[in-house]
Amino acid sequence: MGEHGPFRKQLIALFSLCNQVEMTEDKAAVYEELRKEVIDFEKNLKFHSIREEEILFRMMEVYISAKTEVRLRLWNMNMNKLMD
């Protein structure tokens, strides 16, 4: 999905903030920014994950199941023809 790219960019930004916390003298200010960004990231990721798990993955299950059912029927038909 198109949301994965922005999540990766956010992770890179979070990693950068982690490095800044280690390198800067004003750790409290950078840490507070990091804390807010992590909370925002987690909120967005949770929303994204819920949609994937409850909607997208369910749709994929139905689609894959239907495709599998069709393939099994075709295979059985072909096997029956071979046996005749």
N, C-alpha and C positions, 0 to 999 in steps of 0.2 A: 504494500500500500504506500501511498504517497506520504504518509506520516512518519515512516521509519527514518527517512533522511533527516528531517528536522530533529528527531530524537537523537540521532547520532551526533548531530551538530551540538545539541544541548549537552550531551555527555562530554564532548570535547571541551566545551566551555566550562563545565563543572570541574573537569580535570585541571584545567588552567587555573581556576579559582583555588583549587586545592594546593596547587604549586605556589600560588601567590600567598596563601596563608602561611606556608612554610618559609617563604623568602622575605616577606615584608615585616617591618617593625610594628606597624599598626594592625596587628593580627585581629583584633576585635572587630574592626570595621569590615575587613575582608571576610572574616568568618561569618559575620551577620549577613553579608551579601550572599555568601555561599549557602547559608542556611535557608534563606528565602528562595534561592534558585532551586535548591534540592526539593523543597516543599512544593514549588510550582511544577517541577519536573515530575514528581511522584503523583501529583493530582492529575496531570495530563496523561501520564502513562497508565494510571489506573482507569481513567475514562476510556482510553484507547483499548486497553486489554479487555475490559468488560464488553465493549462493542465487538471485538474480535471473537471472544469466547462465546458470547450469547447470540451473536447474529452471523458473522462471517463463517465461523467454523461450523455452525449448525447448517448453514446453507451448503457448505462444502460436503458435509456428511450426506445430506440428501442427494446432492448431485453425484457424488462418488457412488453412493449406494444404488442410485438409479442406473448409472453407467454399468456398474457391476452386474446388476440384474439383467440388463439387456445383453451383455456379453455372455453371461451364463446361459441364457435362453438360446442365443445363436450357437454357442458351443454344443449345447444339448441337441439342437436341431441337426447340426452337422454330424454329430456322433450317431444320431438315429438314422440318418441317411446312409452313413457308412455301414451300419449294421444290417440294413435292409438288403 
